[in-house]
Amino acid sequence: MAKDLCPVNFCHMYHLIVTHSIIRYVLLALLLFTIFRAWIGVRQGQYLKLDRVLAGATSGISHVQLILGFILYFQSPVVQGYWMEKSFRWTDSLFFAIVHFILMSTAIIIITIGASLAKREENERKRFSIIFNYFTIALFIIMIAIPWPFSPLAERPWFREL
């Protein structure tokens, strides 16, 4: 019987990273489409069921991504390495332990607030305006905090392979 070539903790961690990486693209696509629909809605003012579902789905997927991120944060050897050293010299550890964590958490909070405020707003144009403004700010923060392959802050590949 062949032994598993991957230690359990490492495989578990790697699958979480792959899942987190895939959901990033789902969330970005939903955010962009929701922002686009909100931009159109500000001009036309007709809030459809699709718009309500999009705002809710974007918020929901962002929460799934946040939960996966928290799990990774507390299990990551990169983050644990930062907290052992506590060095403010710029490294991937500092990026993931502080910058990525704070910016992504902030972006998800902004999405949640925007979706909640929009749900309560009765004026359809204002509802679209709220979604457009809050989700665009969150998208900007997320784009900064993602460790793109070209990022000067921390580099990761476009896609992780299983």
Secondary structure, DSSP 8 states (H G I E B T S, - for coil): ----SS-HHHHHHHHHHHHHHHHHHHHHHHHHHHHHHHHHHHHH----HHHHHHHHHHHHHHHHHHHHHHHHHHH-HHHHHHHHH---S--HHHIIIIIIHHHHHHHHHHHHHHHHHHHH--SHHHHHHHHHHHHHHHHHHHHHHS--TT-SS----SS---
